[in-house]
Amino acid sequence: MALIQAAHSGGVATITLDSPANRNALSLALMAELLAALEAAAGDDGVRLVELRHTGPVFCSGADLKETQAGDGDALPVARLGEVLAALAEHPKPVLAVVGGPARAGGLGLMAAADVTICADTAHFAFSEVRLGVVPSVISAVVLPRLTSRAAAELFLTGDVFDGPRAAQIGLVSRSVPADDLDAAAQALRESLLRGGPDAMRATKRLLRERPIDMADLTALSVRHFTSAEGREGVAAAREKRTPTWLP
């Protein structure tokens, strides 16, 4: 039985964690399916946006503890987690995560690796690793750049539970909204993300990730995109008060 559901409509590849029986835990099988779905979306020119969702009340409970207890070395779920987080963070298309319920440990890594994450204010989260006697090592690569240093120290070291509004305050999520408004807010973000030019979105993602500080390189990047076919179409569309041709 599939643990990931993937659908494509209107330029959006919707990838849904669909293992509610174990709270969408990051098992080796689920992560393999997730990686395959992300790779397929990356290679599909019709996909402009990846949206990560979940079935059931829990977004993701973190690593599958049953497999963790039974496994060793490369057979541990955490051994594959870094590959999943990199696939999300480095995906050529923007990634929007829509979180309607709780997440723990590795599940927070998925949220942090997405470009934009929106959550219900009723959702609750925890970096629960220390309470299991382990370290939030792999997820730190994507989580720590999002969080304030004081919040990271408190929440990594205590493992305490915090809610959606706190997650937004410290930078783990982009926005926390009332649960009843989650779908409408996600739709608004979806529409905004689809408006960007595909090439410009890819380059902007690299800019955000790599943060170059050489002004000559930054100037060359701007000139290259302003003079590209996509850049010229975007400027023309703005001047002519029409939508650009890349909109789905």
C-alpha positions in Angstrom: 0.0 0.0 0.0 1.4 3.4 -1.0 2.5 5.7 1.9 2.7 8.8 -0.3 0.0 10.1 -2.6 1.0 12.3 -5.5 -1.2 14.3 -7.8 -0.6 17.1 -10.4 -3.1 19.8 -11.4 -2.7 23.4 -12.5 1.0 23.4 -12.2 0.9 22.1 -8.6 2.3 18.7 -7.7 0.6 17.8 -4.4 2.6 15.3 -2.4 0.7 13.9 0.6 2.1 11.9 3.5 -0.5 9.1 3.7 0.5 6.8 6.6 -1.9 7.9 9.3 -1.8 4.6 11.1 1.7 5.4 12.4 1.2 9.2 12.4 3.0 9.6 9.1 6.2 8.5 10.7 9.4 8.7 8.6 9.9 5.0 7.8 12.4 3.9 5.2 9.5 3.0 2.8 7.8 6.4 3.2 11.0 8.3 2.7 11.8 6.3 -0.4 8.4 7.1 -1.9 8.7 10.7 -0.9 12.1 11.0 -2.6 10.7 9.4 -5.8 7.7 11.8 -5.8 10.0 14.8 -5.3 12.3 13.6 -8.1 9.3 13.2 -10.5 8.1 16.7 -9.7 11.6 18.1 -10.3 11.8 16.5 -13.7 8.3 17.5 -14.9 8.3 20.8 -16.8 4.5 21.1 -16.1 5.1 21.4 -12.3 5.6 24.9 -11.0 5.1 24.3 -7.3 5.3 21.4 -4.9 2.8 21.3 -2.1 3.5 19.0 0.8 0.4 17.9 2.8 -0.7 15.1 5.1 -3.7 12.8 5.8 -4.9 12.2 9.4 -4.6 14.5 12.4 -0.8 14.4 12.6 1.5 16.0 10.1 4.6 13.8 10.9 5.7 12.2 14.2 9.3 12.0 13.2 11.5 8.9 12.6 9.7 5.6 12.7 10.6 4.4 16.2 9.8 0.8 15.5 12.4 0.8 12.7 14.8 2.8 14.7 14.7 0.3 17.6 15.2 -2.6 15.2 17.7 -1.1 12.9 21.4 -0.3 12.9 23.7 1.9 10.8 22.3 2.5 7.3 19.2 0.6 8.2 18.1 3.4 10.6 15.6 5.9 9.3 17.8 8.8 10.3 20.4 7.5 7.9 18.0 8.5 5.0 16.6 11.6 6.6 19.3 13.9 5.4 18.7 12.9 1.8 15.0 13.7 2.2 15.7 17.1 3.7 18.2 18.0 1.0 15.7 17.0 -1.7 13.2 19.4 -0.2 15.6 22.3 0.5 17.3 22.0 -2.9 14.3 21.3 -5.0 14.3 23.4 -8.2 10.6 24.3 -7.7 9.3 26.2 -4.7 8.0 23.9 -1.9 4.9 24.9 0.2 4.2 22.8 3.3 0.6 22.9 4.7 0.6 21.6 8.3 -2.7 21.0 9.9 -1.6 19.0 12.9 1.3 18.1 15.3 4.8 17.3 14.3 7.8 16.1 16.2 11.6 15.8 15.6 12.2 14.9 11.9 8.7 16.1 11.0 9.9 19.6 12.0 12.8 19.0 9.6 10.3 18.6 6.7 8.7 21.9 7.7 11.9 23.8 7.9 13.2 22.4 4.6 10.2 23.7 2.7 10.5 27.2 1.3 7.2 28.3 2.8 5.4 26.6 5.6 1.9 27.4 6.9 0.4 25.8 9.9 -2.8 25.7 11.9 -2.6 27.6 15.2 -3.9 24.5 17.0 -1.0 22.4 15.8 1.8 21.7 18.3 5.4 20.8 17.9 8.5 19.6 19.8 12.1 18.8 19.2 11.7 15.6 21.2 15.2 14.1 20.4 16.8 14.9 23.8 14.0 13.2 25.6 14.8 10.0 23.7 18.5 10.3 24.5 19.4 11.3 20.9 20.5 14.5 19.2 18.6 16.7 16.6 21.7 16.5 14.4 20.5 16.0 10.8 17.5 18.3 11.1 19.7 21.1 12.5 21.0 21.7 9.0 17.6 23.1 7.9 16.1 24.1 11.2 18.9 26.3 12.7 18.9 28.8 9.8 15.2 29.3 10.4 15.2 29.8 14.2 16.4 32.6 16.5 19.4 31.3 18.5 17.7 31.7 21.9 14.6 29.7 20.7 16.8 27.0 19.2 18.7 26.6 22.5 15.6 26.5 24.6 13.6 24.1 22.4 16.4 21.8 21.4 17.6 21.4 25.0 14.2 21.1 26.7 12.2 19.2 24.2 9.2 21.2 25.3 6.0 21.4 23.3 5.1 24.7 21.6 2.2 25.8 19.5 1.6 27.3 16.0 1.8 31.0 17.0 5.2 30.3 18.8 6.4 28.4 15.7 5.7 31.5 13.6 7.3 33.9 16.1 10.6 32.0 16.1 10.7 31.4 12.3 10.0 27.7 12.1 6.9 28.4 10.0 6.0 31.3 7.7 2.6 31.8 9.1 0.2 30.4 11.7 -3.5 30.7 11.0 -6.8 29.5 12.6 -7.4 25.9 11.6 -10.6 26.8 9.8 -8.6 29.3 7.6 -5.8 26.9 6.7 -7.0 25.8 3.3 -7.9 29.4 2.2 -4.5 30.7 3.4 -2.7 27.9 1.6 -4.7 28.7 -1.6 -3.6 32.3 -1.4 0.0 31.3 -1.0 -0.3 28.8 -3.8 -1.6 31.5 -6.2 1.2 33.9 -5.2 3.9 31.3 -5.7 2.6 30.4 -9.1 3.0 33.9 -10.4 6.8 33.9 -10.4 8.7 33.0 -13.6 10.0 29.4 -13.4 13.6 30.3 -14.2 13.5 33.3 -11.8 12.1 31.1 -9.0 14.9 28.5 -9.4 17.6 31.2 -9.3 15.9 33.0 -6.3 15.8 29.7 -4.4 19.6 29.3 -5.0 20.1 32.9 -3.9 18.2 32.3 -0.7 20.1 29.1 0.0 23.6 30.1 -0.9 23.5 33.8 0.0 26.4 35.1 -2.1 27.9 38.4 -0.9 30.0 39.3 -3.9 28.4 42.3 -5.5 29.8 41.6 -8.9 28.2 38.1 -8.9 24.9 39.5 -7.7 25.0 42.2 -10.4 25.7 39.6 -13.1 22.9 37.4 -11.8 20.4 40.3 -12.1 21.6 41.3 -15.6 21.4 37.7 -16.8 17.8 37.4 -15.7 16.7 40.9 -16.9 18.0 40.1 -20.3 16.6 36.5 -20.5 13.5 35.6 -22.5 11.6 35.1 -19.3 12.7 38.5 -17.8 11.8 40.3 -21.0 8.4 38.7 -21.0 7.8 39.6 -17.4 8.7 43.3 -18.0 6.6 43.4 -21.1 3.6 41.9 -19.3 3.9 44.4 -16.5 4.1 47.3 -18.9 1.2 46.0 -21.0 -0.9 45.2 -17.9 -1.4 41.6 -18.7 -0.5 38.3 -17.2 2.8 36.7 -18.2 2.8 33.7 -20.5 4.2 31.4 -17.8 1.1 31.4 -15.6 -0.6 28.0 -15.6 
